[in-house]
Amino acid sequence: MDFLTSNSQLLLEKSMGFLWTKQAAILDNIANAETPDYKAKVVTFEESIRSKLEEAASRPEGAGKAVREILEDPGVTVFEAQEQTRMDDNGVNVTDQMVEMIRNAYQQQYVYQAVNKHYSILRMAVRGQ
């Protein structure tokens, strides 16, 4: 395994894809806040990958391979929330969506900084500093 395809790099890539998908779902929710019968979209990733990683860590043999398979599997799920917040069956709470959008932006910033740090270490190694 090399530096560019390490488990941490794969996890950062998965996190970026998840956060991008989540941001798109939040923006769709806000754009459809006044659409009757619109159900808010919810994106999940953290719970499923956490349970899969815990399961892989419990295996004494081949845990590294199991983790690699999990990280290479596209595990982002988008589904419609079943809750309704208004009389017109619209499931979007704009205030909650705005808070979630800001939270997501901070998470994206953190992941981008981690990727940048990952590649700056690689640059230092290539330059021999």
N, C-alpha and C positions, 0 to 999 in steps of 0.2 A: 504494500500500500504506500503510495507516495503522498506528498504534502497537499497536492491539488485535489486528491480524491479521498482525503481522510474522512473519518466519521464526523468530525466536528465541522468540516467544510460542507459535507452533504446535509447535515442538520441545519446549517445556516442557509443553504440553498432552499431547503424545504420550508424553513421559516419565512424566507422572503416570498416564496410562492403563496404560502398560506396568508400572509399579511396583505399581499396584493389582492388575492381573491376576497378576503374579508373587507378590504376597503371598497372594492367594486360592489359588493353586496350592500354595504352601508349606504353608498351613494345611490344605488337603486332604490333602497328603502326610503331615503329622504326625497328622492325625485317622485316617488309614488305615494307620498304621504296623504294626498287628497284623493287618491283613486279608490272608489268604493270596491269592497271585496278583495282588496290587495292584502296578501299575507306577507309579513316581514320575512326576509331571508336571514338565515342564521348560518354561519360557517363554523364548523368544528374541526379541530386538528389536535389540540393540546391533549385532550382526554384520551383520544384513541392512541396517539403515539406514546403517551406516558404509560398506558397499560401494556402496550406491546413491548416497550423497552424494559419494563419491570419483568415481564415474562421471559424475555431473552436473557436478562441478567441472572435469572434463577437457574438457567441451564449451565451445568458445569462444563460441558463440552460444546465447542462451537458457538459460544456466545458472541464472539466477534463476527462470525458469518451471519448469525441471526440478526444482529444489529444492523449489519450492512444491508440485508434483505429488507428490513423494515424501512431504512432510510431511502432505499431506492424505490419503494412502493409509493405511488401517489395517494396519500391518505387524506386529502382535503375533501370534506363533504359539505355540500350546500343543501339546505332543506328549508321548507317553509315552516315558520312558527305557527302553532295552532291557537295561540292566544289572540283575543280580539280586544282592542282597547276602546273602540268607539261603536256607536249605533249602526254605522254603515258597514260593519264587519271589516273595517280596515285595521290591520294589526300593527301599525307603525306608531310608535311614540317618538316624535321628533326630538324631544329633549334627550331621551335615552340614546337615540342614534347619534346625536351630536357629541355626547359624552364618550360614546364608544369610538367615534371617529377620531377624537383627540387622543384617546388612549391608544388606539391603533397607530396613530402617527408617531407617538413616542416610542412604541415598540419597534416600528420600522426604523426610526432613527438609531435605536440601540443596535439592531441587527446590522444596519449599514456600517456603523462604527466598528462592530466586531469583524465584519468582512474586511474592512479597510485595515484593521490591525493585523488580521490574518495575512493579508497580502503584503503589508509593510515588513513583516517578519521574513517573508519569502524574498522580498527585494533586498533586505539586509544580507540574507544568506547568499544571494546571487552576487552581490557586490563585494562580499567578503569583509564586511565591516563588523 
